[in-house]
Amino acid sequence: MDTYFGDGNRNNDSDPNNEEFISWINWFCELKGNEFFCVVDREFIADEFNLTGLSSMVSFYHYALELILDVDAHCGSENGSGGSSTPPLTEEQQRLVESSAETLYGLIHARFITTNRGLKMMEDKFANCDFGTCPRVFCGGQAVLPVGQSDVVRESSVKLFCPKCEDIYYPRSSRHKSLDGAFWGTTFPHLLLLQMRDNPSKTIPKPVQRYVPRIYGFRVRQPGTFVENEENGMSDIKSEDRLSKATNKENLETNASKGTNQEDVKVGNSKTSGG
């Protein structure tokens, strides 16, 4: 795990008023493998309402939050001396705080990217293909979006959702495969795509082709299936069976109707002859 040094090891000056100062948030998002993250506004993180419920999900919560917000640097700038409102930590505890800060930022990130500003920032990354493209051939290099299969930390890694074929895939990079899916959550990509539907120019068409297995040029058909469209390979599963059943049902109804009419005629004739 990369270590963040709040005492200026990132640069030559830890003063947040200095133009060369790099905040923890920017440092974290610029790490190799963290390209899927966007830079969450400091004001969003500083608002306690946006962090409701997170304190019970992250160990060393207050320390981690101060690290994310560069409280040491800001206190040093405003008061003339460094130091936060929390007591100093041991080296081992500091490592745990750094790990907790990454988890806390990820959970905050999952909330931020569902806000209007967060969606806009992620849409820009989506437009630039920062998350990669769909590996499916017939999706034609469609840009993908990060998605979690769970909103709970440490349950599943991040996956990539393709809005064209509507399936999910593993990221290509091993660094991205190790990212927790809860840092993007299950809602984000679908909320963004729903918002994009309002703009016709951003509508993503569904794929018009699918791969058709062939042996020596002949299609491999599964039992009970019928391939209908020769040009684009789209198949109508079990359409032949449905058509056959519908036809048989119609024939049975017709025969039953004819049989009833014939019985009526016979009964009428017998009554006439008996009279």
C-alpha positions, 0 to 999 in steps of 0.5 A, a space after each residue: 500500500 502506498 503511504 501518504 506523508 502529511 509532513 511534506 514528503 509529497 512535495 517541498 511544502 505542506 502549507 495548503 495555501 501554497 500552490 505546490 501543496 498536494 492534498 490527500 484527496 488529489 494524492 490518492 486519486 493520482 495513484 496508479 490504479 486509482 484512475 476509476 476514482 474522481 476527486 470528491 469535493 472537500 466541502 462534500 466531505 466536510 459536511 457531516 450530513 453526507 457522512 451519516 452512518 460511516 463512523 460505524 463502518 470504518 475503524 479509526 474513523 476520526 483519524 481517517 477523516 482528518 487525514 483525508 481533509 489534511 487537518 494537520 496541514 490546515 491547523 498548522 497553516 491557521 494556528 502557526 503550528 501543526 497538530 490536530 485535535 486527536 492524540 498522536 499515534 504509533 507507527 502501526 496505528 498510523 498504518 491502520 489509519 491510512 488503510 481506513 482513510 482509503 476505505 472511508 474515502 471509497 465509501 464517501 466516493 460512492 455517495 458523491 458520484 450519485 450527486 449532480 456534481 459527481 455524476 457530471 465528473 464521472 460522465 466526463 471520465 466516461 466520455 474519455 473512456 477512462 474506465 476502458 471499453 467493453 471486451 465484447 466484439 459486437 459492442 464495438 469498443 463501447 465505453 464502460 462504467 465501474 459498478 459494484 455487485 454489493 454496497 457492502 465493503 469487502 464483499 466483491 471487487 469492482 466490475 465494469 458495466 457495458 451499457 450496450 450489451 448490459 453485462 459486467 466484466 472484470 477490469 483488465 488491470 490487476 490493480 483495478 481488480 483489487 478495488 472494492 466494488 462498494 466504492 462505486 456501489 450498485 446504483 451509480 452507472 444506472 443512475 448516470 445512464 438514466 440521466 443521459 437518456 434525457 439527451 437524445 445525442 447521448 443515447 446508447 443503442 443496443 447491439 444489433 449483432 450476436 455471435 453465431 457458432 458454425 461448423 463448416 459454415 453451418 450454424 450450430 443449433 440448440 435443440 428446440 431453437 430456431 435461428 431467424 435472421 440470416 444477416 445479423 445473426 439474431 435468434 428467436 429462441 424456441 419460436 418454432 416450437 411456439 409457432 407449432 404449438 399455436 398452429 396445433 391448438 388452432 387446428 384442434 379448436 377448428 376440428 372440435 368446432 366441425 365435430 360439434 356442427 356435424 353432431 348437430 346435423 345428425 341429431 337434426 336429421 334423425 329427428 326429422 326422419 322420426 317425425 
